[in-house]
Amino acid sequence: MKVSITAKNYKPSERLQENIEKKFARLGKYFQDDVTANVLVSKFKDKTKIEATINAKQTIFRAEEAAENVYEALDLIIDRLSSQMSKYKGKLEARYKENKALKFEFIPDVEEEEDEGEIKIARTKKFELQPMTAEEAVLQMELLGHNFFVFLDMDTNGASIVYKRKNGDYGLIETDR
């Protein structure tokens, strides 16, 4: 597994970099091909935050954790990613046993700010809608840890959104042309 480490407001030591590479290398057992892990280490107030994104062939695994100790945050990230991978790897392998090259796009969290009643769009992201079923979209949404996911519905050939409801169920919003 290739590991790319970047830092923000923090200077990671050689020991930390070696630990990150060593721990992420263990996650490589979940993949047949070489994958890339992007790790961002940042410092804010009295906590250290680690964000990790693993770009696999068929999907993206993402997690972020904050802790007082950077090594504690690293352990939490590895545990969370390992749990995600072991939970979904079997489902993904079964679904894509013919090795179809479907690519799921990453939908980042959008930070919105309100200033005295004015609506300000802080960030704009563009991504290509990928054709998939609603079930595949729910799986991808769960992998990313988001509350919603936008996709191109294979059945209706229109843009659709799956979202997680407060009671834990999922909702589907379909568009009319």
Secondary structure as a PSIPRED ss2 file (coil, helix, strand):
# PSIPRED VFORMAT (PSIPRED V4.0)

   1 M C   1.000  0.000  0.000
   2 K E   0.000  0.000  1.000
   3 V E   0.000  0.000  1.000
   4 S E   0.000  0.000  1.000
   5 I E   0.000  0.000  1.000
   6 T E   0.000  0.000  1.000
   7 A E   0.000  0.000  1.000
   8 K E   0.000  0.000  1.000
   9 N C   1.000  0.000  0.000
  10 Y C   1.000  0.000  0.000
  11 K C   1.000  0.000  0.000
  12 P C   1.000  0.000  0.000
  13 S C   1.000  0.000  0.000
  14 E H   0.000  1.000  0.000
  15 R H   0.000  1.000  0.000
  16 L H   0.000  1.000  0.000
  17 Q H   0.000  1.000  0.000
  18 E H   0.000  1.000  0.000
  19 N H   0.000  1.000  0.000
  20 I H   0.000  1.000  0.000
  21 E H   0.000  1.000  0.000
  22 K H   0.000  1.000  0.000
  23 K H   0.000  1.000  0.000
  24 F H   0.000  1.000  0.000
  25 A H   0.000  1.000  0.000
  26 R H   0.000  1.000  0.000
  27 L H   0.000  1.000  0.000
  28 G H   0.000  1.000  0.000
  29 K H   0.000  1.000  0.000
  30 Y H   0.000  1.000  0.000
  31 F C   1.000  0.000  0.000
  32 Q C   1.000  0.000  0.000
  33 D C   1.000  0.000  0.000
  34 D C   1.000  0.000  0.000
  35 V C   1.000  0.000  0.000
  36 T E   0.000  0.000  1.000
  37 A E   0.000  0.000  1.000
  38 N E   0.000  0.000  1.000
  39 V E   0.000  0.000  1.000
  40 L E   0.000  0.000  1.000
  41 V E   0.000  0.000  1.000
  42 S E   0.000  0.000  1.000
  43 K E   0.000  0.000  1.000
  44 F E   0.000  0.000  1.000
  45 K C   1.000  0.000  0.000
  46 D C   1.000  0.000  0.000
  47 K E   0.000  0.000  1.000
  48 T E   0.000  0.000  1.000
  49 K E   0.000  0.000  1.000
  50 I E   0.000  0.000  1.000
  51 E E   0.000  0.000  1.000
  52 A E   0.000  0.000  1.000
  53 T E   0.000  0.000  1.000
  54 I E   0.000  0.000  1.000
  55 N E   0.000  0.000  1.000
  56 A C   1.000  0.000  0.000
  57 K C   1.000  0.000  0.000
  58 Q C   1.000  0.000  0.000
  59 T C   1.000  0.000  0.000
  60 I E   0.000  0.000  1.000
  61 F E   0.000  0.000  1.000
  62 R E   0.000  0.000  1.000
  63 A E   0.000  0.000  1.000
  64 E E   0.000  0.000  1.000
  65 E E   0.000  0.000  1.000
  66 A E   0.000  0.000  1.000
  67 A E   0.000  0.000  1.000
  68 E C   1.000  0.000  0.000
  69 N C   1.000  0.000  0.000
  70 V H   0.000  1.000  0.000
  71 Y H   0.000  1.000  0.000
  72 E H   0.000  1.000  0.000
  73 A H   0.000  1.000  0.000
  74 L H   0.000  1.000  0.000
  75 D H   0.000  1.000  0.000
  76 L H   0.000  1.000  0.000
  77 I H   0.000  1.000  0.000
  78 I H   0.000  1.000  0.000
  79 D H   0.000  1.000  0.000
  80 R H   0.000  1.000  0.000
  81 L H   0.000  1.000  0.000
  82 S H   0.000  1.000  0.000
  83 S H   0.000  1.000  0.000
  84 Q H   0.000  1.000  0.000
  85 M H   0.000  1.000  0.000
  86 S H   0.000  1.000  0.000
  87 K H   0.000  1.000  0.000
  88 Y H   0.000  1.000  0.000
  89 K H   0.000  1.000  0.000
  90 G H   0.000  1.000  0.000
  91 K H   0.000  1.000  0.000
  92 L H   0.000  1.000  0.000
  93 E H   0.000  1.000  0.000
  94 A H   0.000  1.000  0.000
  95 R H   0.000  1.000  0.000
  96 Y C   1.000  0.000  0.000
  97 K C   1.000  0.000  0.000
  98 E C   1.000  0.000  0.000
  99 N C   1.000  0.000  0.000
 100 K C   1.000  0.000  0.000
 101 A C   1.000  0.000  0.000
 102 L C   1.000  0.000  0.000
 103 K C   1.000  0.000  0.000
 104 F C   1.000  0.000  0.000
 105 E C   1.000  0.000  0.000
 106 F C   1.000  0.000  0.000
 107 I C   1.000  0.000  0.000
 108 P C   1.000  0.000  0.000
 109 D C   1.000  0.000  0.000
 110 V C   1.000  0.000  0.000
 111 E C   1.000  0.000  0.000
 112 E C   1.000  0.000  0.000
 113 E E   0.000  0.000  1.000
 114 E E   0.000  0.000  1.000
 115 D E   0.000  0.000  1.000
 116 E C   1.000  0.000  0.000
 117 G C   1.000  0.000  0.000
 118 E E   0.000  0.000  1.000
 119 I E   0.000  0.000  1.000
 120 K E   0.000  0.000  1.000
 121 I C   1.000  0.000  0.000
 122 A C   1.000  0.000  0.000
 123 R C   1.000  0.000  0.000
 124 T C   1.000  0.000  0.000
 125 K C   1.000  0.000  0.000
 126 K C   1.000  0.000  0.000
 127 F C   1.000  0.000  0.000
 128 E C   1.000  0.000  0.000
 129 L C   1.000  0.000  0.000
 130 Q C   1.000  0.000  0.000
 131 P E   0.000  0.000  1.000
 132 M E   0.000  0.000  1.000
 133 T C   1.000  0.000  0.000
 134 A H   0.000  1.000  0.000
 135 E H   0.000  1.000  0.000
 136 E H   0.000  1.000  0.000
 137 A H   0.000  1.000  0.000
 138 V H   0.000  1.000  0.000
 139 L H   0.000  1.000  0.000
 140 Q H   0.000  1.000  0.000
 141 M H   0.000  1.000  0.000
 142 E H   0.000  1.000  0.000
 143 L H   0.000  1.000  0.000
 144 L H   0.000  1.000  0.000
 145 G C   1.000  0.000  0.000
 146 H C   1.000  0.000  0.000
 147 N C   1.000  0.000  0.000
 148 F E   0.000  0.000  1.000
 149 F E   0.000  0.000  1.000
 150 V E   0.000  0.000  1.000
 151 F E   0.000  0.000  1.000
 152 L E   0.000  0.000  1.000
 153 D E   0.000  0.000  1.000
 154 M C   1.000  0.000  0.000
 155 D C   1.000  0.000  0.000
 156 T C   1.000  0.000  0.000
 157 N C   1.000  0.000  0.000
 158 G C   1.000  0.000  0.000
 159 A E   0.000  0.000  1.000
 160 S E   0.000  0.000  1.000
 161 I E   0.000  0.000  1.000
 162 V E   0.000  0.000  1.000
 163 Y E   0.000  0.000  1.000
 164 K E   0.000  0.000  1.000
 165 R C   1.000  0.000  0.000
 166 K C   1.000  0.000  0.000
 167 N C   1.000  0.000  0.000
 168 G C   1.000  0.000  0.000
 169 D C   1.000  0.000  0.000
 170 Y E   0.000  0.000  1.000
 171 G E   0.000  0.000  1.000
 172 L E   0.000  0.000  1.000
 173 I E   0.000  0.000  1.000
 174 E E   0.000  0.000  1.000
 175 T C   1.000  0.000  0.000
 176 D C   1.000  0.000  0.000
 177 R C   1.000  0.000  0.000
